[in-house]
């Protein structure tokens, strides 16, 4: 899987790719052509050319893995604290309704941990830790079943009938039977 839990390569996959680059470095030293190396390692010629350039500038050390592109800024302990804050609900943080949005979670992170995240950064943080967009597990307390039933009986049939009746059409701009 290329992006487990929403980000980065697995450690095994990182090691595999580093091994490929180091095999290519050995072949660079022997003077093999990029096309031949790409074919043997099942990678693109352009990748081999990039690796060759890095190897020429910094040797085999330049082809070693540099680890993940970025580390999460919230530690596991801080994320557990964030989950506790989210469990309290939006009302505990000053919002009137019971909806968590990415923007609200971003605000809570800023207030609680003094860290700035983008909206997409918050989404990635949540997905990386097993959260997903969800529909509420139960109905809202404020729901009025009688009002819903009345709307279904009275308003919905009118909305259904408001569609234009289906008649045979004509490609002409005027109806053929018009005077």
C-alpha positions as CSV (number, residue, x, y, z in Angstrom):
1,X,0.0,0.0,0.0
2,X,1.5,3.3,-1.0
3,X,0.0,5.6,1.5
4,X,-1.0,3.7,4.7
5,X,-3.2,5.7,7.1
6,X,-3.1,8.6,4.7
7,X,0.5,9.4,4.4
8,X,4.0,8.3,3.6
9,X,5.5,5.0,2.6
10,X,5.8,2.0,5.0
11,X,9.3,1.4,6.4
12,X,9.6,-1.7,4.3
13,X,8.7,0.1,1.1
14,X,11.2,2.9,1.9
15,X,13.9,0.4,2.4
16,X,13.1,-1.4,-0.8
17,X,13.3,1.9,-2.8
18,X,16.6,2.9,-1.1
19,X,18.0,-0.6,-2.1
20,X,17.0,0.1,-5.7
21,X,18.8,3.4,-5.7
22,X,22.0,1.8,-4.1
23,X,21.9,-0.9,-6.7
24,X,21.8,1.8,-9.4
25,X,24.8,3.5,-7.7
26,X,26.8,0.3,-8.1
27,X,25.9,0.2,-11.8
28,X,26.8,3.9,-12.2
29,X,30.3,3.2,-10.9
30,X,30.6,0.4,-13.5
31,X,29.5,2.8,-16.2
32,X,26.2,1.1,-17.2
33,X,23.8,3.0,-19.4
34,X,20.7,4.6,-17.8
35,X,18.3,2.8,-20.1
36,X,19.8,-0.6,-19.2
37,X,19.7,0.1,-15.5
38,X,16.1,1.3,-15.7
39,X,15.0,-1.8,-17.6
40,X,16.8,-4.2,-15.1
41,X,15.4,-2.4,-12.0
42,X,11.9,-1.9,-13.5
43,X,12.0,1.9,-13.0
44,X,11.7,4.8,-15.3
45,X,14.7,6.2,-17.2
46,X,14.0,9.6,-15.8
47,X,14.3,8.2,-12.2
48,X,17.6,6.6,-13.1
49,X,18.8,9.9,-14.6
50,X,17.8,11.8,-11.4
51,X,19.6,9.2,-9.3
52,X,22.7,9.4,-11.5
53,X,22.8,13.2,-11.1
54,X,22.4,12.9,-7.3
55,X,25.1,10.2,-7.2
56,X,27.5,12.4,-9.3
57,X,27.0,15.3,-6.9
58,X,27.1,13.5,-3.6
59,X,28.1,9.8,-4.1
60,X,26.1,6.8,-2.8
61,X,25.3,8.7,0.4
62,X,23.1,11.1,-1.6
63,X,20.9,8.2,-2.6
64,X,20.1,7.1,0.9
65,X,16.6,7.6,2.3
66,X,16.0,10.8,4.1
67,X,13.1,9.5,6.1
68,X,9.5,10.8,6.0
69,X,9.0,14.2,4.4
70,X,7.4,15.6,7.5
71,X,6.7,14.4,11.0
72,X,3.3,15.0,12.7
73,X,3.5,18.1,14.8
74,X,1.1,16.8,17.4
75,X,2.6,14.0,19.5
76,X,0.6,10.9,20.3
77,X,0.0,12.2,23.8
78,X,-1.2,15.6,22.4
79,X,-3.5,13.8,19.9
80,X,-5.0,11.8,22.8
81,X,-5.6,15.1,24.6
82,X,-7.2,16.5,21.4
83,X,-9.5,13.4,21.2
84,X,-10.6,14.2,24.8
85,X,-11.4,17.8,23.8
86,X,-13.4,16.5,20.8
87,X,-15.3,14.1,23.0
88,X,-16.5,17.0,25.1
89,X,-18.3,18.3,22.1
90,X,-18.4,21.7,20.3
91,X,-20.7,23.2,22.9
92,X,-17.9,22.9,25.5
93,X,-15.7,25.0,23.2
94,X,-18.2,27.8,22.6
95,X,-20.2,26.7,19.5
96,X,-23.9,26.4,19.7
97,X,-24.6,23.3,17.6
98,X,-23.1,19.8,17.9
99,X,-21.1,19.8,14.6
100,X,-17.4,19.3,14.4
101,X,-15.9,20.9,11.3
102,X,-12.3,20.9,10.2
103,X,-12.2,24.6,10.8
104,X,-13.5,24.2,14.4
105,X,-11.0,21.4,15.1
106,X,-8.3,23.7,13.7
107,X,-9.3,26.4,16.2
108,X,-9.3,23.9,19.1
109,X,-5.8,22.8,18.1
110,X,-4.6,26.4,18.0
111,X,-6.2,27.3,21.4
112,X,-5.1,24.1,23.2
113,X,-1.6,23.4,21.7
114,X,-0.7,26.8,20.2
115,X,0.0,25.2,16.8
116,X,-1.2,26.4,13.4
117,X,-2.6,23.8,11.0
118,X,-4.3,24.3,7.6
119,X,-7.7,22.8,7.0
120,X,-6.2,20.1,4.9
121,X,-3.5,19.5,7.5
122,X,-6.2,18.9,10.1
123,X,-7.9,16.5,7.7
124,X,-4.7,14.6,7.1
125,X,-4.0,14.5,10.9
126,X,-7.4,13.0,11.6
127,X,-7.2,10.5,8.8
128,X,-3.7,9.5,9.8
129,X,-5.0,8.7,13.3
130,X,-8.0,6.7,12.1
131,X,-10.8,9.4,12.1
132,X,-13.1,9.8,9.1
133,X,-16.1,11.9,8.0
134,X,-19.2,10.4,9.6
135,X,-22.9,10.8,9.8
136,X,-24.1,11.1,13.4
137,X,-24.8,7.7,15.1
138,X,-28.2,8.8,16.5
139,X,-30.8,11.5,15.7
140,X,-30.5,14.9,17.1
141,X,-32.4,15.6,20.4
142,X,-34.0,18.6,18.8
143,X,-35.7,16.5,16.1
144,X,-39.5,16.9,15.9
145,X,-40.9,13.7,14.4
146,X,-44.4,15.3,14.1
147,X,-43.0,18.2,12.0
148,X,-41.1,15.8,9.8
149,X,-44.3,13.6,9.3
150,X,-46.3,16.8,8.4
151,X,-43.7,17.9,5.9
152,X,-43.7,14.5,4.2
153,X,-47.5,14.5,4.0
154,X,-48.0,18.1,2.9
155,X,-45.0,19.7,1.4
156,X,-43.2,16.8,-0.3
157,X,-46.2,15.9,-2.6
158,X,-46.3,19.5,-3.8
159,X,-42.6,19.4,-4.5
160,X,-43.0,16.1,-6.5
161,X,-45.9,17.5,-8.6
162,X,-44.1,20.7,-9.4
163,X,-42.1,19.0,-12.2
164,X,-43.0,19.7,-15.7
165,X,-45.3,17.0,-17.2
166,X,-43.5,14.9,-19.8
167,X,-44.9,15.5,-23.3
168,X,-43.7,14.4,-26.7
169,X,-41.1,16.9,-27.7
170,X,-40.3,18.6,-31.0
171,X,-37.0,19.7,-32.4
172,X,-38.7,22.8,-33.8
173,X,-38.7,26.0,-31.7
174,X,-42.4,26.3,-32.3
175,X,-44.9,23.5,-31.9
176,X,-46.1,22.0,-35.2
177,X,-49.7,22.3,-34.2
178,X,-49.6,26.0,-33.3
179,X,-51.7,28.4,-35.5
